Amino acid sequence: MNQIQLLADAVSLGSIYALVALGIGLIFGVMRMINFAHGDLIMLGAYALVLPTAADFAPPLIGAWPAVAMIAAIIAIVAFAALLTERFAFRPLRRREVDGATLLISSFAISYLLQSIVLFVHTGRPKSVSIFPALMRQVELAGIRISLVDVVTVAATALLLLALGVFLRRARPGLEVRAAAEDFIMARLLGVKADRVIALAFALSGGLAGVVSLLYVSKTGVLDFQMGVPLAVAGFVGTVVGGMGSLLGAVLGGFALGVASTLLQALLPEALQPSRDAFLYGLVILVLFFRPQGLFAPRAMGERI
Amino acid sequence: MLLEVDDLEIRYGRVPAVRDVSFSVGEGEIVCFVGPNGAGKSTTMLAVAGVLHPAKGAIRFDARPLDGNAIETIVANGIALVPEGRRIFGRMSVRENLAVASGLRGGLGRTGGALDRVLELFPILRERYQSPAGFLSGGEQQQLAIARALLTQPRLLVVDEPSLGLAPKYVELVFETFSRIRSEGVTLLIVEQSVRRALKFADRVYFLRSGRIVLEGSASTLAERTDLEHIYFGEESRP
């Protein structure tokens, strides 16, 4: 295999994992909750591209719209779905001041609920869909041939991270998200509205999930009602490796995991390739053994009263 | 009375941390809570700010009951708490810390002079305006914590152990500032470990021990008593 293409694959998967980890990290930051349903929101965004049908072939619906409309619609749909989960599942629990474990379990429930809805509508058979077919060709960058979809994935990720960074640094609601992530109770004691800042975190997280839906489907072209699960696991592991409670850590952790995963796949001897994930997660355990707080963790996390 | 608390009981799980606590703070007063560690002072303050919910009792602010209100609603109504340990946002700059607090009134640019007054009270914050708050000294962080609370423009400022871990020169500075804050029309409720300091700066003082109020009175009356140390530490002092 072309080594440059391997690197492109690694960076591209790293980018996708970074976006997933960031989406999980944003919600963990303000709520100290791990949202396992994040992967299923990505799945929902992918299925939103096609007509809801039990038939084997689902013709593209939103997936046939012009690019800008399609991107906006998918992001909006997934962000809206994320807000619904917050409003009707997590907020009532939060009001009762349940602990993080209860929230985690309820996110599992949402995860299964979303999968079951899609299973009911679309059946469990994987379906194919093609969006942005133009991205499937190879391009030549500085004399090197790589897939355009990888270039677009990396560029889109970089752009999104930059935009989010500016939003968190410069905009008033971004300031409130950062304050809430650092010390939620203290932010509230200074007048930051808990419901609003958490809803914003869910909307941002959902928006990121929508982008991942688009990038992932552009590359794979496959819809599967369980496609979100490995993504959520990767994103979650990414945030842990990066250091829970740090958004930059989540991004870097997710990225490192994606790169390591691709490189292991290519570099392991053929006989060992089926056990790639064993090596990958062995590596994760090793990292956490030496740095249990994660690679890029902030100082001690504030105790929450 | 600006703040009235009746028969307050707060539990951690099944264990009551505070029981039968009743007290009041009048408009324009400086009221101090003193007592040893674990007496329930911080617990009481967290309940006033809405962070902890009473198992029993009533808290009224400006004659309206507070129970069930969200923390941010209570702040908007005019009670600001500077909690124990200051809890500044260490990864954000001094300016950003202040900006978070000014959101309630429309942002740093629209505090109607409140920002200037706060920076006048604590000039060091103007000097360190763009520094990460985590790099400030303990005393500077305490000033930032109080400044931040003032920017919510409270009628009642509750400060939990402002002198904890501070160099003596800062303790004096912080308590001098409380007198100036009061002169601007803000009522103060302060938790303090030092009886001497409480009697010096407060109008009235409550002694809290093992979750109950064991003594209360005006600072001038209490200053004449000789058994305060016994009451504070809990040896049987009454004949």
Boltz contact constraints between the chains, C-beta under 6 A:
constraints:
  - contact:
      token1: [A, 175]
      token2: [B, 99]
      max_distance: 6.0
  - contact:
      token1: [A, 179]
      token2: [B, 89]
      max_distance: 6.0
  - contact:
      token1: [A, 179]
      token2: [B, 100]
      max_distance: 6.0
  - contact:
      token1: [A, 182]
      token2: [B, 89]
      max_distance: 6.0
  - contact:
      token1: [A, 182]
      token2: [B, 91]
      max_distance: 6.0
  - contact:
      token1: [A, 183]
      token2: [B, 87]
      max_distance: 6.0
  - contact:
      token1: [A, 185]
      token2: [B, 51]
      max_distance: 6.0
  - contact:
      token1: [A, 186]
      token2: [B, 87]
      max_distance: 6.0
  - contact:
      token1: [A, 188]
      token2: [B, 71]
      max_distance: 6.0
  - contact:
      token1: [A, 188]
      token2: [B, 72]
      max_distance: 6.0
  - contact:
      token1: [A, 189]
      token2: [B, 81]
      max_distance: 6.0
  - contact:
      token1: [A, 190]
      token2: [B, 100]
      max_distance: 6.0
  - contact:
      token1: [A, 190]
      token2: [B, 101]
      max_distance: 6.0
  - contact:
      token1: [A, 191]
      token2: [B, 72]
      max_distance: 6.0
  - contact:
      token1: [A, 191]
      token2: [B, 75]
      max_distance: 6.0
  - contact:
      token1: [A, 191]
      token2: [B, 103]
      max_distance: 6.0
  - contact:
      token1: [A, 191]
      token2: [B, 104]
      max_distance: 6.0
  - contact:
      token1: [A, 191]
      token2: [B, 152]
      max_distance: 6.0
  - contact:
      token1: [A, 193]
      token2: [B, 72]
      max_distance: 6.0
  - contact:
      token1: [A, 305]
      token2: [B, 51]
      max_distance: 6.0
